[in-house]
Structure formats: structure tokens, C-alpha cells
Amino acid sequence: MAAAVVGVQAAEINLKVAGMVCEVGCVGKVKQGLTKVEGVDIKGTKFALGKKLGAVKVSFCEKTTTKKKIMDAIKKAGYKVAEVPQKKAKAKAKAEKKA
């Protein structure tokens, strides 16, 4: 279910996911877990290469769900997860646009 609801601003969260190292299996498990959380819309995923962490970006309706429920769904899928602080997420997005 998409997080966009008429008149409601969707919140966004950027997450780092340890162990999400393959596109098909790992990303698929994370996406499957997130689809079970009502009000979540997956904006993008990136699996890990080498020692880097995988990444997931989602938007969600704060009236329907919470960051904790989103992170718990990823943990339940078998992965360690941490939120990327907003300042770092914005700086990284800005750097990627320049490249």
C-alpha cells in the first residue's frame, strides 16, 4: 500500500541494512517484509558490495505505522538495520546528484 494519502505528508526514512548482499534473495526478503507493514512505500534499495552496508529508502504514513515497525520488519526478515541520520542522508543524496 502506498504511503501517499490525500492531504497527508509522507515521512521518509533511510536505513542501512547489514547482510543484504544480493539483489534477488536478500533484497527480495527485505521487500517482502516491508510489504507486510501497512502504509509503507519502498522508494529504493541497494544491496551491499564488499564490506558496505545495503540501503533501503521508504516513505510511510506516520498515522499508519512507525519507524520502529519498519525496522522490526527488516529485523524479522533476518537483517540488522540502523537509521541513517537525516544530515548524512541529505549530504549523500546531494553528492550523488553531482556525480
C-alpha positions in Angstrom: 0.0 0.0 0.0 1.4 3.4 -1.0 2.1 5.8 1.8 0.7 8.7 -0.1 -2.7 9.7 1.1 -4.6 12.8 0.0 -3.8 15.7 2.4 -1.2 13.7 4.4 2.6 14.3 4.0 4.5 11.1 3.9 7.6 10.8 6.1 10.8 9.2 4.7 13.4 7.1 6.4 16.8 5.9 5.1 18.1 2.7 6.5 21.4 0.8 6.4 21.0 -3.0 6.3 23.8 -5.3 7.3 23.9 -8.6 5.4 21.8 -7.5 2.4 24.4 -8.6 -0.1 22.4 -10.0 -3.1 19.8 -8.4 -5.3 17.4 -11.3 -5.7 17.3 -13.2 -2.4 18.3 -10.5 0.2 16.6 -7.5 -1.3 13.5 -9.7 -2.0 13.3 -10.8 1.6 13.5 -7.2 2.8 10.9 -6.0 0.3 8.6 -8.9 1.2 8.9 -8.0 4.9 8.2 -4.3 4.2 5.1 -5.1 2.1 3.5 -6.5 5.3 3.8 -3.2 7.0 0.7 -1.1 6.3 1.4 2.4 4.9 4.9 1.8 3.6 6.1 2.6 0.1 9.6 1.3 -0.9 11.4 4.1 -2.7 14.6 2.3 -3.4 17.0 -0.5 -2.4 20.7 -1.0 -2.9 22.4 -4.3 -1.9 25.9 -4.3 -0.3 29.1 -4.7 -2.3 32.2 -5.7 -0.5 32.1 -4.6 3.1 29.5 -1.8 2.6 26.0 -2.0 4.0 22.9 -2.4 1.9 20.4 0.5 1.9 16.7 0.9 1.9 14.7 4.1 1.5 11.0 4.1 2.3 8.2 6.6 2.7 5.5 5.9 5.1 2.3 7.4 6.6 3.0 8.3 10.3 -0.6 7.9 11.1 -0.5 4.2 9.9 2.9 3.0 11.0 6.2 3.9 12.8 9.9 3.8 12.1 10.2 1.0 14.7 7.6 -1.2 12.9 9.5 -0.7 9.6 12.8 -1.6 11.3 11.3 -4.5 13.1 10.0 -5.9 9.7 13.6 -5.8 8.4 14.9 -7.5 11.5 12.2 -10.2 11.3 13.5 -10.8 7.7 16.8 -11.7 9.2 18.9 -8.5 8.9 20.5 -5.9 11.2 19.2 -2.4 10.5 20.0 1.1 11.5 18.6 4.5 10.6 20.9 6.9 8.6 20.8 10.3 10.3 19.0 12.9 8.2 22.0 15.2 7.8 24.1 12.4 6.4 21.3 11.2 4.1 20.8 14.7 2.7 24.5 15.2 2.1 24.9 11.8 0.4 21.9 12.5 -1.9 23.4 15.9 -2.8 26.8 14.3 -3.6 25.2 11.6 -5.7 23.3 14.2 -7.8 26.6 16.0 -8.5 28.3 12.8 -9.7 
